[in-house]
Amino acid sequence: MDIAERFRDAPLGLLKQFVKNIITIAIIGNGITGDAYSVGANEQHDGRRADMIYFPLKEFALDLALVIVEIQNKVNYAFVARAIRYCFNIFDDVKELPVLVVISIDGFSSKKFRDLAFDKSDGNPFYIHPCQP
């Protein structure tokens, strides 16, 4: 039985917790699970809405970054610019850079774009784009 079959009739809250746990373990690492985060308001000060924003619980707030999760059909330049704006909005609010996770349903707009802008390290199942200040 695959994951889709196991969660077909699951309540939405359970699905969100499951996804939050997978993302947190894979991206944050260091033994941190989704239990260290809560799903917060996704509307930003400019009226835009991120798909999901994970806020570290109070006791972890100094040690963990906020996480923005965006689900996109195909990653292209316009989407990347919008996602970066979401990150800047979070930075304006809390003076910390968030971690951005993009779940792409149909890959990148082109192989050239993917290869120029992103890197896939050995052993990682995902592409990364380092955005360090």
C-alpha positions in Angstrom: 0.0 0.0 0.0 1.5 3.4 -1.0 1.2 6.7 0.9 -1.6 8.0 -1.3 -3.7 4.9 -0.5 -3.0 5.0 3.2 -4.1 8.7 3.5 -6.9 8.7 0.9 -9.6 9.1 3.6 -7.5 10.8 6.3 -8.7 14.1 7.8 -6.9 17.2 6.3 -5.3 18.0 9.7 -3.6 14.6 9.7 -2.4 15.1 6.2 -0.9 18.5 7.0 0.8 17.1 10.1 2.2 14.2 8.0 3.6 16.6 5.3 5.0 19.0 7.9 6.8 16.1 9.6 8.3 14.9 6.3 9.5 18.3 5.2 10.9 19.2 8.7 12.9 15.9 8.9 14.2 16.2 5.4 15.1 19.9 5.3 15.8 21.0 8.9 17.3 17.6 10.0 19.3 17.2 13.2 16.5 15.1 14.8 14.0 17.9 14.5 10.5 16.7 13.6 7.3 18.5 12.6 6.3 18.6 16.3 8.7 21.6 16.7 6.6 23.7 14.3 3.0 24.9 14.0 1.3 25.8 10.8 0.7 29.6 10.9 -1.1 32.3 9.0 -0.1 32.3 5.4 -1.3 35.8 4.4 1.6 38.3 4.2 1.6 42.0 4.8 1.4 42.8 1.0 -1.7 40.6 0.6 0.1 37.7 -1.0 -0.5 34.2 0.4 2.1 31.5 0.7 0.8 28.0 0.5 2.0 27.0 4.0 4.3 28.7 6.6 5.7 26.7 9.5 6.6 28.7 12.6 8.9 27.2 15.2 7.2 26.7 18.6 8.2 29.3 21.2 10.7 27.1 22.9 12.5 26.5 19.5 12.1 30.0 18.1 15.7 31.1 18.7 17.2 27.9 17.1 15.0 27.1 14.2 14.1 29.0 11.0 10.6 29.6 9.7 9.8 27.4 6.8 7.7 28.5 3.7 6.3 25.6 1.7 5.1 26.4 -1.9 3.5 23.9 -4.2 4.0 24.8 -7.8 3.0 23.0 -11.0 6.2 24.1 -12.9 9.1 26.1 -11.6 10.0 29.1 -13.8 11.5 32.5 -13.3 8.2 34.2 -12.4 7.6 31.7 -9.7 11.1 32.0 -8.3 10.7 35.8 -8.1 7.4 35.4 -6.3 8.8 32.9 -3.9 11.8 35.2 -3.1 9.3 38.0 -2.4 7.6 35.7 0.2 11.0 35.2 1.8 11.7 38.9 1.9 8.2 39.5 3.4 9.0 37.1 6.2 12.4 38.7 6.7 10.7 42.2 7.0 8.4 40.8 9.7 10.8 38.8 11.8 14.3 39.8 10.7 15.3 36.2 10.0 15.6 34.5 6.6 13.2 31.5 6.3 13.9 28.2 4.6 11.9 27.9 1.4 10.7 24.5 0.3 9.2 24.1 -3.2 7.2 21.0 -4.2 7.1 21.0 -8.0 4.5 18.9 -9.6 5.8 19.0 -13.1 9.5 20.0 -12.7 11.2 23.0 -14.2 10.2 25.2 -17.1 13.3 24.0 -18.9 16.4 21.9 -18.3 18.6 24.9 -19.0 16.9 26.9 -16.3 17.2 24.0 -13.8 20.9 23.5 -14.6 21.8 27.2 -14.4 19.9 28.0 -11.2 19.8 24.8 -9.1 22.1 22.1 -7.9 21.4 18.5 -7.0 24.0 17.2 -4.6 25.0 13.5 -4.5 22.6 11.5 -2.4 19.9 14.3 -2.2 16.6 13.5 -3.7 15.9 17.2 -4.3 17.5 20.3 -6.0 18.7 23.2 -4.0 19.3 26.9 -4.7 21.5 28.4 -2.0 20.2 31.9 -1.2 22.6 33.1 1.5 22.9 36.8 2.3 
